[in-house]
């Protein structure tokens, strides 16, 4: 299970506390997590374009030219959480929920493809980086 930072791991741990009957299942997933941000956090891979950050928002366009979060309605985790909270609010109109859902799917799709592309780049450029 590939993640970028420990956010997902933290959420799984919290969910396991909330749903103790599934703790074993959650722990099986947690044990399999690999954090793709580690080489950037440890500065094993550093480029000036990262601007001193290991955020995927800086790392991605530096390593995968033309791929970024620019232009997305939802472009970071914080705005994704706010959008999700709005999505599950029963007082929000269904037309707005449809737009939020579309934007969340675009953002999550971008996050997923970003990790796929970073793995490809890191694997193909091991000796260069």
Residue pairs with C-beta under 8 A, 6 or more apart in sequence:
1 8
1 29
1 32
1 33
1 34
2 33
2 34
2 36
2 115
2 119
3 9
3 33
3 34
3 35
3 36
4 35
4 36
4 37
4 56
4 111
4 114
4 115
5 35
5 37
6 35
7 77
8 33
9 30
9 33
9 35
12 26
12 29
12 30
13 26
13 30
15 22
15 26
16 22
16 23
16 26
16 27
16 30
17 23
19 26
36 115
36 118
36 119
37 54
37 56
37 59
39 45
39 122
40 46
40 50
40 54
40 59
41 54
45 122
45 129
47 62
47 63
49 58
49 61
49 62
50 58
50 59
50 62
51 58
53 59
56 111
56 114
56 115
56 118
57 68
57 69
57 75
57 76
59 118
60 67
60 68
60 69
60 114
60 117
60 118
61 67
61 68
63 117
63 118
63 121
63 122
64 114
64 117
64 118
64 121
67 113
67 114
67 117
69 75
69 76
69 107
69 110
72 103
72 106
72 107
72 110
73 103
73 106
73 107
74 80
74 83
74 103
74 104
74 106
74 107
75 107
80 104
80 107
80 108
83 100
83 103
83 104
84 104
86 92
86 96
86 97
86 100
87 97
87 100
87 101
87 104
92 100
122 129
